[in-house]
Amino acid sequence: MPKIAAVILAAGKGTRMHSDRPKVLQRVLAQPMLAYVHAALRPVFGDTIWTVVGHQARMVKAALPDARFAFQAEQLGTGHAVVQALPEIIACGCERVFVVNGDVPLLTGDTVRDFLRRAEGADLAFATLELENPAAYGRVVRAGGQIRAVVEKRDYDADRYGQEPHEVNAGMYVFDLQVAQRLLPHLTSENSSGEYYITDMVALALAEGCSVRGIACGHDADLLGVNTPRELARVEELLRSRVVARLLECGVIVHAPDLVRVSPGACVEPGAELSGPCEISGDTLIERGARIAAHCIVRDSVIGVEAEIRSFSHIEGARVGTAAIVGPFARLRPGAVLEDTAHAGNFVEVKNARLGKGAKANHLTYLGDAEVGAGANIGAGTITCNYDGTRKHKTTIGERAFIGSNTSLVAPVSIGENALIGAGSVITKDVLDGELAVARGKQKNMARILPH
């Protein structure tokens, strides 16, 4: 097969989304649409993928820092966008060019491979869909079953082309590089949008006697584009239901499956248990036997074997060990680590801190920039005072230490093994192994004067 370069069209504003964020960065299951398109193309094209950016290009590049880009300074249409990528494509020695819109998050590598296989031998080929409601898609014009043109919705003239068809352009193309080099300079902006359409290449190619193929993909949802909030919601729900169905087939226990949201990049092992509503996203691993209760959010985290995440907990960038317990109403922030059988209970927040094996912080506690030894017990209302207004400082708590309720540990400070801190203390100095520390004012009981 000739070497093929891929071009993703991602320069447009997406005005129908009514958002300041570029359309291709709108999120589907917590990931930008454009990331899904890249993930689908990478196994097929390797590193010969160029993304054409324009509107808020810096933001798009930041979302995909490892991608290759071509820049479209003015958004003058899809045909003009392809022209911007041609110099890079020519330089890489590719013979054919694959083009797809950046707003098709359901696209899969298998769909792309099948399209390329069916397009072999054609000078130019494009995918089509049959839609009951064609909306704003470009209409495919045929005569006697043969392709004649692709006409954008706003330019469709029923007197010239006949009744509007339900076959539409799906926004996926492949063509010979030499054909593109000949035809692209002949595109014009003589249309209602004043833009250079890639779809006009179809009529130009036919006029030259090129082989043009419209590859019917039926009602394939993989090629559905997103232009409005309603379409975004529809595509997201399709993807969500696919992911949950796959989890069920693989042996994941899912309660209230219609309320469970798992991004495709997350891994949930067979035997894990999810209860909706919950959201699992990013680079997350839920290991076998782990249980995620309702109303939990887990992002970019590892939840270990037989761990239990109780309701209304929020976990991001954290690691939870085997048989550890989190929540309810707990928050684990980036850098939080709970080793095996550790507990972080209700209204406990952990940030950039490690709880050793079997350590417990069961109530109303903040642990930031801390190291808590195995078997230590952190009483309710304990706070590590880790920030002095300029820098963060570390608190170290030794194994089997007991921190009484309502204690403030002013970092940097170290509490030794088996040390005991009296409730209500403000600890500013290190406490050695086995010591008892009490730092609070002396209680005074005085006669109470009652009003007459």
N, C-alpha and C positions, 0 to 999 in steps of 0.2 A: 504494500500500500504506500502511496506517495506520502512524504512527510507533510503533516498538517499542523498549522498554527491555529490557535483559538483566540478569538477576540470577544471580550465581554463588553457590552454597551452599558456604561454606568455613569454617563455624564449629565443626564437630564435632571431637571428640578423636581419632577413629580408633583406638579401644582395641585393635582386632584387629591393628594394626600392631606393638603392643608396643614403642613408641618414644616418647620424650619430645618428639620433633619432631612438629608438627601434620601430620596425614596429607597435606594438600594440598601440603606442602613436601617430602615424600619425593621423591627425585630419580630421574628417568628420563633416562639418557644425560647426566648431570651437570646437568640443569636441573629445577627444581621442577615437579611436575605442574601446579600452578595456572598457571604461566607458559605452558604449552602451551594451556590452555583460553583464557586471555586472548588469545593469539596467534591462535587460531581465530575468536574472536568479534569482534576489533577490526575486521577488514575488513567485517564485516556490520553492526555496530551503532555503529561509531565510538566516541564518548566517552560514549554512554548505556549504560554498563555499571557495575553496582554489585556489589561483592563483599561478602557478608555474612560477617563474622568474629566470633569469640567466643573460643574456646580459644586461648590464646597469641596474641591479636590483634596485639600489638606486633610479634611475630616475623613474622607474615604480612604486615603492612603494610610492614615493612622490606624484605621480599623483592620487593615490587611498589610502589615509592614513588610512581609516577605514576598509580596506580589510584584509583578512587572506592570508598569503603567505607561500609557500614552495620554497626552494632554490635548483636550479639545477646548481651546480658549473661548470660542463662541459656540453655543449650542445651536448649530445650524442643521440638525437632523441626523438620522442614523447613517445615511450614506456618507455624509461629511465626517462622521465619527470614525468610520472604517478607514477613510483616507489617512487619518492621523496615525493609525497604527501600521500602515503599509511599509514605511521605511524600515521599521524593526523586523517586520515579517520577511521582507526581501533580504535583509542582512543575514537572517538565520538560515536561509537556504530552503525555506518551505515551498512546496509546490501548490498546496491547496490551503484555503482559508475557511475555517469554521467560525460562524458568528452566532451569538445568542444574546438575548437581553439579560440584564442583571437582576431582573425582578421575577425570576421563576424558581422559587425556593424548593419546589417539589421535584425539580429535575434530578435524574439519576444517571450514573455512568452507563447503566444498561440501556437506558433510553437513547443516549447519545450514540453508543456503539451501534445500536439497531438502525438508527437514522443514517449513520455513515455507511453502513453496509448496504442499505437500500439505495443510497445515493451514488454508489460506485458507477462510473462510466458516464455520469451526467456532467456537463460543463457547469451547470448551476442547479442546485436543488434546494427546496425549502419545505418545511413541515407545515401541514395544515391540520385544522381541527374542525369538527362538526359541533356547533354550539346552538342550542335551542334559542338562546338570547345572545346574538353576536356582539352586542354592546358596541364598543368603540374599536373593535378589532378591524384590521384591513380585510376587505372582502376579496375572495379568490374568484376570478372570472374564468370560466371555461366555455368552450364551444365544442360540441361533439365529444366531450370528455377530455379534450386537450386544453392545457393551460394557455390562457391568452394574456392575462395580466393580474397584478394584485393592486387593488385600488383602496386607498385609505377611506375610511367611513365618511369623513366630511367632504371628500371629493367624489363620492359615488354618485353617478348620474344614471337614474333608472331608464331614462329615454335612450341613453347610449348603450348601457350594458344589460338592460333587462331587470327583472325583479331581483332584489337583493338576495344573494344566496346565504345559506347558513354555514358554508365552508369559509373558514377564516385563516388568515396567516398567523402561525403560531410564534413567529419571531425567532426561528432557528434556521440557519442557512449554511450551505457549504458550496464553494465554487473554486475553480482553478484560479491561481494567482494571476496568470496571464489574462484571463477573461476579466478579472477585476481591474487590472491595470488599463485595459482597453475601455471598459464601460464606465468606470467611476468618473472620469473627466467629463463624460457626456450627461451626467445627471444635471437637472435644472431645478430651480426653486419655484417654478411656475405652478403653484398650487395654493390652496387656501391658507396653508400654514407658512408659506414662504421658506420651506425647508427642503433639504436634499434627502429624498427618501431612498433607502437601500432597496425598497420594494420595486422602485422604478427600473432596477437592473433586470427584472424579469422580462418586461416588454422590450428593453434594449437587446437583451440576449436573444430573444426570439427573432427580432428583426435582423440580427446578424446570422441567423441560421444555427445558433448554438443549441445544444441539447439541454432542455429545461425540464425539470421533473418536480411536480408537486407531490410530496409524499404524504398521503393521508394517514393521520395518526388517530382517527376516530374521535373519541371523547376523552382521550388520555389526559387525566388531571395533572400529570407530571409537567405539562407544558403551559399550565394556566399562569398567566401573568398577573401582577398586582398593580393596580392603578389607584384604588380608592380604599378607604378604611374598611368598607364592607368586604371587598375582595381580600384584603389582608386577613380579616377575621375568618373568612371562609377557608383560605389556604391553611391558616394556622390550625384550624380545627381538623382539617383533613390530615395534616401531618401528625397532630397529637393522637388522633385515633389510630393511625398506622403504627405509631411507636408503641402505644399501649397494647394493641393487638399482638405485636411481635413479642412483647414482654410476657404476655399471658401464654403464648405458644411455647416460650422458652422455659416456663416453670416459675415465673414470678407470681406471687399471690397479690392480687390487686383488688382492694375493696373500693366500691363506688368508682369504677373505672372511668366514667364520664367526667369525673372531677380531678383526675390525675394528669399532671402535665410533666412530661419527661423529655428533655431535649435529646436529639439523636446522638449527640456527642457523649452523653452520660452512659455509664455502664451499670446495669443492675443485674446481679447474679441470680441464677435460679435458687429458689428457696427464700429469697428476701421477700419482705411484705410491705406493701405500700397502702395507705389508707387516704382516700380523697376527702376533702381537697388537699392537695399538696403539690409542691413544685420542685423538681429535681433538674438542675441545669448545669451548664458548663462542663468542665473536666471533672466529673464526679464519679466515684466508684462506691456502690452500695454492695457490700459483700454478703455472702449467703447467710441466711438466718437473721440478718439485721431487720429491724422493724421501724418504719417511719410512720408515725401517727398522723392523724388529720391536722390540717392547718399548719404544716411545717414547710419551711423553705430551706433547701440544701443546695449550695452552689460551690463548685470548684473544691469539693471536699472528699475525704475518704471516710466511710462509715464501716467499721470493722465487723467481723463475724459476731452474730448474736448481740450486737449493740442495740440499744433501744433509744429512739428519739421520740420523746413524748410531745404531746400536742402543743402547738403555738411556739415552737422553737425555731430560731433562725440561725443557720450555720453557713458560714462563708469562709473559704480558704483554711479549713480546719481539718484535723485528723482525730477520729474517735476510735479508740482501740476496742479489742475484743471484749464483749459483755459490758462495756461501759454504758452509763445511763446519762442522758441529757434531758433536762426539762422536767416538767412542762414550763413554758414561758422562759426558756434560757436563750442566751445569745452567745454564740461562739464566733469571734471575729478572726480575721486573717492572722495566722501564726499560732492559733490555739491548738494545743495537743492534749488529748485525754488518753493516757495509757490504759492498758487493760484493767477493767473493773472499776475505773475511776468514776466519780459522780460529779456532775455540775447540775444542780437542781433548779428549783423554781426561782425566777428572777435573778439568776446568776449570769454575769457577763465575764467572758474570758477573752483577752486580747494578747497575742504574742506571749503566751504563757503556757507552761507545761504542768499538768497534774500527773504525778507519778502513779504507779500501779496501786490501785485501791484507795487513792486519796479522795477526800470528799469535801465538796463545798455545796451544801445542800440548800442554802437559802440566802437570798438577798445580799449577794456578794459581788464585788468587782475585783478581778485579778488581772492586772496589766503588767507586762514586762516582768514576769515572775517565774520562778522555778520552785515547784512544790514537790517535796519528796514523797516517796511511797508511804502509804498509810497515814499521812497527815490528815488532820481534821480542821476545817476552816469554819468557824462559827458564823452564825447569821449576822449580817451587817458589817462584815469585814471588808476593808478597802486597802488596796496597795496604792499609796500615794506616790505615783511613779513620775509625775511631771512637776518640775519646779518653775515652770513658766518659760524656760529656755531649752532644757534638755530632758530626755527620758532617762530614768534610773531603774535599776533592777532590784527586785526583792527575792531573796533566797530563803526558803523554808525547808528545814531538814526533815528527814524521815520520822514519822510518828509524832511530829510536833502537834500540839493542840493550841489552836488560836481561839481565844474566847470571843464571845459575841460582841459586836459593835467595837471592834478594834481597828485602829488606823496604823498601818505600817508605813512609815515615812522613808521612802527609798532615797539613797541606797542603804539597805539594811539586810542583815542576815540573822535568821532565827535557827538555832542549832537543833540537832536531833533530840527527840524526846523533851524538848523545851515546852513550857506551859506559859501562855500569855493570859493574864487575867482579863476578864470581860471589861470592856469600856476603856482599854488602855490606848494611849498614843505612844507608839514605840519609835524612838528616833536613834537608838543605839543598838549595836549588835547584842544578841542574846546567845550565850554559849550553850553547848550541849547539856541537856538535863536541867537547866536553870529555870526558875520561876521568875517571871517579870510582871510587875504591876506598875502602871504609870497613869495614875489618876489622882485627882484631888481627894483629900481626906473628907469623909462624910461628917457632917455636923447636923445634929438633931436639936432644934430649938423650940421653945414654947410657941404655940400658935395663938395669935391674938384674934379672937372671934369678934365679929361686929355685933353691936348691941341690937 
